[in-house]
């Protein structure tokens, strides 16, 4: 048995141990410091560099946008339609713009639709020059002796007047094309600038379709939606005509045709019935063919 003093010493020792353990539990755990390797010169992760957006490539011909004689491509355009709307041969447009593949045109691209040489020169005009008009001297009716005794009259000076000089006859104006009807049937739908850009002429399947005037074929095919088997004929720098919905096409591109020559057979391609859709385009703009064709 421990004495009273011994038990006191043991109790003191136990209390001391309890206090030491309590102090250890209240202290926070020290963690190893995080090493900043970049500060010590060690290689760090490369910084993230934001890439700039790629440069936008300008559309071909954009510098000519809005200029006369140029056209900016819109959605749904084809070179054939652009040629029809500008009154030009689509092959010429492809050549003027250096298009290796005429089927590859982009929305926003600007195309030249007039010859690179510029506008057509104005027709020659009559040249007026001044030339002398010979004066006829007055013959005296009196005897020479009587004339001699009278006052001396000075001869009249030569008179200059403006007189036209003949010039070679110019080519007949574009407006004077001798038109004829391209088919014999009745008109079943008249011209409307928005709904119908020409005349619809009735007829039987296989009935002849003829050229309305002399010209050169600039398109043969079915590449223009809504026209079916189509022929386009260019008559001069101002006019071209279009013949749509044919069954059979009898000419080829770049062929010269004469007024009244059979160029196709009537059909119903891309149409609801057999008919000929006939258009007259003046500088690419649709005009009423009835105003050009002769009265029946």
PLY file of the C-alpha trace (Angstrom):
ply
format ascii 1.0
element vertex 296
property float x
property float y
property float z
element edge 295
property int vertex1
property int vertex2
end_header
0.00 0.00 0.00
1.24 3.42 -1.00
1.43 6.02 1.60
-0.61 9.14 1.31
2.37 11.03 0.01
3.09 8.31 -2.56
-0.49 8.38 -3.89
-0.22 12.14 -4.25
2.90 11.82 -6.35
1.28 9.23 -8.65
-1.80 11.45 -9.09
0.40 14.41 -9.98
2.24 12.33 -12.57
-1.01 11.14 -14.15
-2.40 14.69 -14.35
0.82 15.87 -15.97
0.61 13.15 -18.62
-3.04 14.06 -19.35
-2.13 17.73 -19.83
0.75 16.84 -22.18
-1.52 14.64 -24.30
-4.22 17.35 -24.40
-1.68 19.91 -25.58
-0.51 17.67 -28.37
-4.07 17.14 -29.63
-4.79 20.88 -29.83
-1.83 21.66 -32.10
-2.42 21.78 -35.87
-0.62 19.35 -38.06
2.22 21.02 -39.92
2.12 20.24 -43.66
5.07 20.30 -45.96
5.24 23.60 -47.85
4.30 23.58 -51.54
7.38 24.11 -53.61
7.14 26.81 -56.27
9.41 25.33 -58.86
8.93 28.23 -61.26
10.53 30.55 -58.72
13.53 28.25 -58.41
14.15 28.36 -62.16
12.76 24.91 -62.89
10.73 24.63 -66.15
7.06 25.50 -65.70
4.06 24.56 -67.84
4.00 26.57 -71.12
1.50 29.44 -71.11
-1.73 29.00 -73.07
-1.68 31.25 -76.15
-5.03 32.14 -77.65
-4.95 31.60 -81.42
-6.23 34.50 -83.54
-9.11 33.76 -85.95
-8.04 33.01 -89.52
-8.03 35.97 -91.89
-11.18 36.22 -93.99
-10.38 35.83 -97.67
-11.96 38.65 -99.72
-14.39 37.58 -102.41
-13.03 37.67 -105.97
-13.78 40.95 -107.70
-15.03 42.64 -104.52
-13.22 45.83 -105.54
-15.68 46.15 -108.46
-18.86 45.64 -106.43
-21.46 48.22 -107.37
-19.62 49.44 -110.44
-21.46 49.61 -113.78
-21.01 46.49 -115.87
-20.42 44.24 -112.86
-22.71 41.84 -111.00
-22.50 40.47 -107.46
-23.53 36.82 -107.18
-26.61 36.09 -105.04
-27.86 32.78 -103.58
-29.29 30.51 -106.29
-27.44 32.20 -109.16
-25.84 30.25 -111.97
-23.66 31.59 -114.76
-26.42 30.74 -117.25
-28.97 32.84 -115.37
-26.50 35.69 -114.94
-25.89 35.59 -118.69
-29.63 35.67 -119.40
-30.22 38.53 -116.96
-27.30 40.56 -118.32
-27.94 39.82 -121.99
-24.57 38.10 -122.42
-23.22 34.72 -123.42
-22.39 32.81 -120.24
-19.20 31.56 -121.91
-18.10 35.16 -122.48
-18.70 35.98 -118.81
-16.61 32.98 -117.78
-13.80 34.10 -120.08
-13.91 37.76 -119.00
-13.57 36.69 -115.36
-11.00 33.93 -115.85
-13.30 31.21 -114.48
-11.70 27.82 -115.08
-14.83 26.06 -113.84
-17.99 28.09 -114.64
-19.96 25.96 -112.16
-17.89 27.28 -109.25
-19.07 30.77 -108.41
-19.51 32.06 -104.85
-22.19 34.16 -103.23
-20.73 37.65 -102.87
-18.34 37.23 -105.78
-18.42 40.13 -108.26
-18.32 39.30 -111.97
-17.74 41.44 -115.03
-20.76 41.24 -117.33
-19.58 43.62 -120.08
-16.63 43.16 -122.43
-13.32 44.30 -120.92
-12.86 46.73 -123.77
-15.66 48.90 -122.35
-18.79 50.33 -123.88
-19.72 49.88 -127.53
-18.54 52.88 -129.55
-21.23 55.34 -130.58
-22.48 55.08 -134.17
-20.83 57.48 -136.63
-22.51 60.82 -137.19
-22.55 63.04 -140.25
-19.48 65.26 -140.49
-20.08 68.85 -141.56
-17.25 70.87 -143.16
-17.09 74.31 -144.81
-16.41 74.45 -148.51
-16.44 77.44 -150.90
-19.48 78.10 -153.05
-18.49 79.43 -156.49
-20.12 82.77 -157.31
-21.30 83.40 -160.86
-20.27 86.82 -162.21
-23.06 89.08 -163.49
-22.94 89.41 -167.29
-23.53 93.02 -168.40
-26.40 93.66 -170.80
-25.03 96.96 -172.09
-22.34 97.43 -174.72
-18.76 97.37 -173.58
-18.40 101.10 -174.18
-21.31 101.87 -171.91
-19.92 99.64 -169.23
-16.55 101.28 -169.47
-18.02 104.71 -168.92
-19.83 103.61 -165.77
-18.44 103.03 -162.29
-16.27 100.00 -161.71
-17.98 97.25 -159.65
-15.76 94.99 -157.53
-16.26 91.26 -157.85
-18.22 89.64 -154.99
-16.07 87.62 -152.58
-16.44 83.84 -152.38
-19.15 82.75 -149.91
-18.56 79.78 -147.54
-21.51 77.66 -146.44
-21.86 74.50 -144.34
-22.53 71.43 -146.44
-22.81 67.83 -145.23
-20.27 65.28 -146.35
-21.63 61.89 -147.27
-20.71 59.09 -144.83
-21.04 55.34 -145.30
-24.40 53.99 -144.14
-24.29 52.74 -140.55
-25.47 49.33 -139.42
-29.23 49.20 -138.86
-30.12 50.17 -135.29
-30.83 47.39 -132.84
-34.45 48.46 -132.62
-35.03 47.62 -136.29
-34.72 43.83 -136.01
-37.30 42.13 -138.26
-39.03 39.85 -135.74
-41.36 36.95 -136.42
-43.47 34.65 -134.25
-41.53 31.61 -132.99
-44.61 29.31 -133.08
-48.04 29.23 -134.71
-50.20 28.61 -131.63
-52.37 31.00 -129.67
-51.03 32.97 -126.72
-52.31 31.32 -123.55
-50.43 33.50 -121.06
-49.34 37.08 -121.60
-46.35 39.01 -120.35
-46.08 39.94 -116.69
-42.86 41.47 -115.40
-43.11 39.53 -112.13
-45.09 36.34 -112.82
-44.41 35.61 -116.49
-41.38 37.18 -118.16
-42.54 36.31 -121.67
-45.37 34.77 -123.68
-46.69 31.21 -123.37
-47.74 29.90 -126.78
-49.88 26.78 -127.12
-49.13 23.99 -129.54
-48.92 20.26 -130.13
-46.09 17.97 -129.05
-43.33 18.11 -131.64
-44.63 21.25 -133.36
-41.83 23.41 -134.87
-40.21 26.19 -132.87
-38.35 28.69 -135.07
-35.87 31.49 -134.45
-37.65 34.82 -134.13
-34.74 36.67 -135.83
-31.22 36.13 -137.12
-28.67 35.47 -134.40
-26.20 33.18 -132.74
-27.06 30.42 -130.26
-25.42 31.11 -126.90
-27.01 28.38 -124.80
-28.55 24.94 -125.34
-29.49 22.75 -122.39
-31.60 22.25 -119.28
-29.45 23.99 -116.66
-31.90 26.74 -115.75
-34.63 25.73 -113.33
-38.16 26.42 -114.54
-37.25 26.54 -118.25
-36.79 22.88 -119.10
-34.99 22.27 -122.38
-33.93 25.79 -123.26
-32.37 27.63 -126.19
-31.03 31.19 -125.94
-30.23 33.16 -129.09
-28.27 36.43 -129.05
-29.27 38.74 -131.92
-26.99 41.74 -131.33
-25.49 43.78 -128.50
-28.98 44.63 -127.22
-31.38 41.73 -127.74
-31.56 38.03 -127.06
-34.47 35.60 -127.06
-35.23 32.48 -125.01
-37.24 29.40 -126.10
-38.24 27.12 -123.19
-39.99 23.79 -122.42
-38.94 22.14 -125.69
-39.08 18.42 -126.34
-36.15 18.30 -128.78
-33.30 20.77 -129.29
-32.06 20.96 -132.87
-29.16 23.45 -132.65
-25.91 23.71 -130.74
-24.07 26.52 -129.02
-22.23 29.06 -131.22
-24.33 28.05 -134.21
-25.64 30.87 -136.42
-29.37 30.70 -137.09
-31.59 32.55 -139.53
-34.99 34.08 -138.97
-37.64 31.36 -139.35
-35.16 28.47 -139.02
-36.46 25.50 -137.04
-34.42 25.27 -133.86
-36.52 22.98 -131.63
-39.69 20.93 -131.28
-42.33 22.00 -128.80
-42.69 20.00 -125.60
-43.58 20.13 -121.91
-40.21 19.83 -120.17
-40.44 21.42 -116.71
-43.98 22.62 -117.54
-47.54 21.56 -116.78
-48.54 21.25 -120.47
-47.15 21.35 -123.99
-46.25 24.97 -124.77
-43.48 27.32 -125.80
-42.37 29.92 -123.31
-40.83 32.73 -125.36
-38.90 35.68 -123.95
-37.37 38.80 -125.45
-34.63 40.37 -123.34
-33.41 43.91 -123.97
-29.98 44.33 -122.36
-30.94 41.44 -120.10
-34.24 42.93 -118.94
-37.43 41.04 -119.91
-39.70 43.05 -122.20
-43.14 42.26 -123.63
-42.59 40.24 -126.83
-46.01 41.31 -128.12
-44.62 44.82 -128.58
-41.95 43.52 -130.98
-43.67 40.70 -132.85
-45.75 41.55 -135.95
-49.53 41.61 -135.74
-51.21 38.36 -136.70
0 1
1 2
2 3
3 4
4 5
5 6
6 7
7 8
8 9
9 10
10 11
11 12
12 13
13 14
14 15
15 16
16 17
17 18
18 19
19 20
20 21
21 22
22 23
23 24
24 25
25 26
26 27
27 28
28 29
29 30
30 31
31 32
32 33
33 34
34 35
35 36
36 37
37 38
38 39
39 40
40 41
41 42
42 43
43 44
44 45
45 46
46 47
47 48
48 49
49 50
50 51
51 52
52 53
53 54
54 55
55 56
56 57
57 58
58 59
59 60
60 61
61 62
62 63
63 64
64 65
65 66
66 67
67 68
68 69
69 70
70 71
71 72
72 73
73 74
74 75
75 76
76 77
77 78
78 79
79 80
80 81
81 82
82 83
83 84
84 85
85 86
86 87
87 88
88 89
89 90
90 91
91 92
92 93
93 94
94 95
95 96
96 97
97 98
98 99
99 100
100 101
101 102
102 103
103 104
104 105
105 106
106 107
107 108
108 109
109 110
110 111
111 112
112 113
113 114
114 115
115 116
116 117
117 118
118 119
119 120
120 121
121 122
122 123
123 124
124 125
125 126
126 127
127 128
128 129
129 130
130 131
131 132
132 133
133 134
134 135
135 136
136 137
137 138
138 139
139 140
140 141
141 142
142 143
143 144
144 145
145 146
146 147
147 148
148 149
149 150
150 151
151 152
152 153
153 154
154 155
155 156
156 157
157 158
158 159
159 160
160 161
161 162
162 163
163 164
164 165
165 166
166 167
167 168
168 169
169 170
170 171
171 172
172 173
173 174
174 175
175 176
176 177
177 178
178 179
179 180
180 181
181 182
182 183
183 184
184 185
185 186
186 187
187 188
188 189
189 190
190 191
191 192
192 193
193 194
194 195
195 196
196 197
197 198
198 199
199 200
200 201
201 202
202 203
203 204
204 205
205 206
206 207
207 208
208 209
209 210
210 211
211 212
212 213
213 214
214 215
215 216
216 217
217 218
218 219
219 220
220 221
221 222
222 223
223 224
224 225
225 226
226 227
227 228
228 229
229 230
230 231
231 232
232 233
233 234
234 235
235 236
236 237
237 238
238 239
239 240
240 241
241 242
242 243
243 244
244 245
245 246
246 247
247 248
248 249
249 250
250 251
251 252
252 253
253 254
254 255
255 256
256 257
257 258
258 259
259 260
260 261
261 262
262 263
263 264
264 265
265 266
266 267
267 268
268 269
269 270
270 271
271 272
272 273
273 274
274 275
275 276
276 277
277 278
278 279
279 280
280 281
281 282
282 283
283 284
284 285
285 286
286 287
287 288
288 289
289 290
290 291
291 292
292 293
293 294
294 295
